């Protein structure tokens, strides 16, 4: 049974920054990279808003660099999925199938997943016109026409943000009224750049491919009442139906809010279990940026290091 002072579950900017700091503190952390090594950034092509890269950097490359930096100081990565945890006593137990690892402290950085429509064509054009993050990708759609799917606050926030760049934003909603809060509904309806396509769902995402580069050209929309199909030309599609934190593993163990985000104490990364810390999108439904996730990853490693020292584990 392998024992570590720190085990990190999840490997986006939060998990890998936590690994970097814990490794430099000589804590020899072990990172379980999970089903999506590198996290959500691995499905983002260009990252232009991460400080230190004036020319921008590819999402997967940024995560690769972070991983190498953490490993340089002694962090280890396992490309395995944690199937269960036991936080009832210390050392904590982390299970990968039949294999058991023990840890003096655990950092949870399992992130969140954007809820998607589930279309094959949607995943095919992800990063080539389809996005689940307006703040990440809106800049690439200057003076272009884009669509946002959804009818809640997330969709309205995305649509309003996109009006800074796009020439026109069409909100596509399967019903004929929004479920967003009154203030967000009114803001969206007042904005001259936002139009609404009611009783419609995206049936397919279509585009062209030249020299191996895909480009979204239009959507096939289906009327949710009549079933009628129509082509709807846009250069970008933003999925605004919310995010789901990857917290199933911790149900009944770690305090969560009503949507499943892990709750941390005050301005720290402490959870309700001593020695278990949470960072990144798994506990942040407000900012959800790579740089803010990395910041909380740093905090979690420092919190863990100090807590371990208090326990007499150096």
Order of alpha helices (4+ residues) and beta strands (2+ residues): beta-alpha-beta-beta-beta-alpha-beta-beta-beta-beta-beta-alpha-beta-alpha-beta-alpha-beta-alpha-beta-beta-beta-beta-beta-beta-beta-alpha
